[in-house]
Amino acid sequence: MFGLRRSVKTISPAVSCALRVGVVRNAVGSGGMMLLRMQSTTSNEVPANKDSKSEQYNGHMTEKQVDEWLQAIDSLEAEFSSQSILSDVSLTPDGKGRMNLLEEAMKSKKTFEPTKEQIEEWEALKKVPIPRKADDVLEHVTNMIMRHGKKEKARKIMSRALYLLFCATRKDPVEVLKQALDDLAPLMVVKTFKTGVAKAAVIPVPLNQKQRYRIAWTWIVEASKKKSSSDFAVRLGEELIAVHKGISSGFDKRDSLHKTAIAHRAYIKLR
């Protein structure tokens, strides 16, 4: 008995557990009394009057179940010692040679079946375009007021300014901002080019939409600095309201720039 316990320490845990159960089974078969401790802090007393091997031991397992369990342990021990652990072979039910674990998992996975209301909603929204994450014009003007890479601070300033614009107009502030930029933005600028003689040529140059909005936003920021409020977001919101009403000082700059371009229209070269 004690020699068997010493040998159990040198083999694998699975086999040692099986051997412990085998020793207990032999002790019960001889009609003895012993205390069983299997990975637990409690002990169960085995009655001495159990003379039939078909009776349950400890109220859980019969002798036949113990034999089957020991045979399964022996087969697993032989499989693990002869080759590496193969889950697709070891977990295969009886009668099958090999099992694809991925396919079995996909078969057991529940499939989604939409309801009639969900299908109707999908058909209604199928042609609706997915909106963009952020508006290009709003991101452009936000980047222009950003300083030292603090974009979150610039977004907060822009959000407060647009809220003031919404309070004054009761319209979508982003659309009002786009309309204000489009009204204030110049169509062209004048640039000076060297002609190789004493007099330089001042030629009007057309602008694309992004260039126009950039100049208009620069004028709005410059005009907002003249406001009395100490909060930049408040000054910016007041200037946007002034542009929306058409009373901003930026319109004078736009008209002056257009007059200069018209005066030098003779230097425009058409290709």
N, C-alpha and C positions, 0 to 999 in steps of 0.2 A: 504493500500500500504506500509506504513512505518512499520506497524506491521509485514507484510509478509517479508520485508527485514530483520528485526531483527530475525525472526525465521529461515531464510535461513542460518544465520551464525552458527547455532547450529547443522545443519545436514551435511551430507557428501557433498563433492565438486560436485560430479556428479549430485545429486538431486538438489543442489542449482542452478547449471547451468541450469538444466531443468526447474526449477521454474522461473528463470529469463526470459527464452524464453516464458514460458506460460503467464507471466504477459505482456510481449511485444505483444504477439499474441492477448490477450484480448483488449489491448489498440488500436491495429490496427483495430480490428473488430468493435469497436465503432466509428471509423472514427476520432480519435484524432490525435494530432501531438505530437511526443516525440522524444527524442534523445536516440539512443541505444549505450551502451558502454559494450561490452562483451570482456574482456581481451584484450583491445586495447586502444591506445591513441588517436584514431580518432573517430569521430562521424558521423553517417549517418542519414540524415533527411528523414523521412517517408512521402510520399505524403498523403494529406488528402482526396483525391478523390478515394481511394481504397474501394469500397463497396462490391466487390466479394471476397469470401474466397478462391476461386480457383486461384486468381492472385498471382504472386510471391511477397514475402515480401523481401525488401532490395535487390532484384535482384538475390537471391540465393536459397531460400527455399519457397515452397508453404505451405499452411495450412495443407494439407494432409501429407506432408513430416515431418512437425513439430509434428503432432499427432503420426506418426509412430516412430519418434525419441524418443518422450516422453514415449511411450509404451516400447520401447527397454530399456530405462534407468530404468523404473520401474521393468522390469523383471530381469535385472542385479542386481538391488538393492535388490530384493527379494532373488535372488540366492546367492549373497555374504553374506547376513545377515543370511541365513538359514544354510549354509555350507561353508567350505573353498573353495578357488578358485581352480577349476579343469580345467586346460587348455585343456585336451583332451575332455572335455564335452562342455566347453564354446565356444571353437573354432570350434566345429563340425557344418558342414552345416546342413540346414534343411533336414529332412528325414533320418538322420543317428543318431543312439543312442550314439555311441562313436567313437572316431577317434584315431588311433595310430600315434602320431606325428613322431616317428622315422621311421616307415614304409613309411609314406607320404614323409618325407624328402629324404629317399633313392630312392623312385620312381622318384622324381623330379630331382635327381642328374644325370648329364650326364655321360654316360659310354664312356670309351676310346676304340676306334677301331683303331688298328695299320694299317698303310698303307702297300702296297705290298713291298715297299723298306725296311721298317722297319722289316717286317717279314723275308725277305731275309738276312738282316744284322744280325738278331738274330740267324738264322740258321747257318750262317757262324761263329759266335763267340760263339756258344753254347758249343763247346768242348774246348775252350781256357780257361786255368786255370786262376783264379783271382790272380793277383800278390799280394805279401805281402806288408804291409804298409812300412816296413823297412827291410833292409838286416841284417841277424843275425851276420855275420862276421863284417860288418861295425859298428853295434851297440856295438859289443864286444870290438873292438879296441877303439871306441870313449869313452866307459866307462873307459877304462884303462888309458886314458890321462886326464880324468876329475879330477878336484881337488876342494874340498870343496863344492861338489854338484852342481857346475856351469856347467851343461851339455850343455846349449846353447853356452857357450863360447868354450867348447870342440868341439861342432859340427862345429862352425865357423872355428876353427883351422884345423879340418879334411877336411872341404870343400875346404879351400885354398890349403892345401897340395895335395889333389886329383886334383885340377885344375892345379897345376904345373906339376903333373904326366901326366895329359892329354896333356898339351902343349908339353911335351917332347916325348910322345909316339903316340899321336893322336889315341888312342884307349880308350875303356871304362875304366875309372880309377878304378872302383870297381872290374872289372874282372882282371885287372892288379895287383891290391892289393892282391886279393886272390891267384893269381899265384905266386906272390913274397913271400907271407907268406908260401905257400906250398913248394916252393923251399928252403927257408931258415930254415923251421921248422925241428927240429931233430925228429928222429923216436923213440928214447928211451933215458932214462937217467939212471944214476947209483945211487943206494941208498945203504947206509951202514946199515947192520943189525948185531946185537949182536948175537954171536953164543954160548955164555956161557963159552968160553975159552978165552985165551989171544988175539987171533987174530979175528978181525971182518971180516965179509964177505961183499964184495962189489958186489952187484947183479944188473945186468941191468933190468930195468923195462920199458915195452912198454908204449906209451902214446896214448891217444885218440886225435881226431882232435882238440878239443877245447884246450887241454893242449899244443899241439904242436904249435898252433897259438899264444897262450899266451906267450910261451918262445920266439918265433920268434919276436913277437911285442916288447917284453922287450928288446931284442938285438937291434932292430931298434931304439927305443927311446934312449937307451944308446949311440949308435953310432952317433945319431943326435946331441947330446950334444957337440961333438967335432967339429962340423961345425963352420964356422966363422961368420955366420949371427946372428944378434941379435933377429931375429924374429923366434919363435919356429915353426910356420907353414912353413916357408921357409926351415929351417933346416930339418924338417920332410919330406918335399917334395923332397929335394935333396937326402936324405938317401933312400927313396923309389925308386928313379930313379937309385941309385947305386945298390940296391938289384935287380932291374929288369935287369940291365946290368950284374950282377954277380960279381961285384967288391966291395961288401960291406965287412967290417971286420967281420960281423956276420957269414960268411961262414967258417972262421977259427975256430970260437967257435963250430960250428956244427961238423966240421971234428974232432976236438979234443975230443968232447963228444962221437962221434961214435967210435973213436979208443979206448977210455977207456972202452966202453961197449964191444967191440970185445975182448979186452984183458981179461975181466972177464966173458967171455961167459961160462966158465966151471961151474960157480956157478948157472947157470940158471936151475931151476927145472921145468920140463915139467909135467903137470898133465894129 
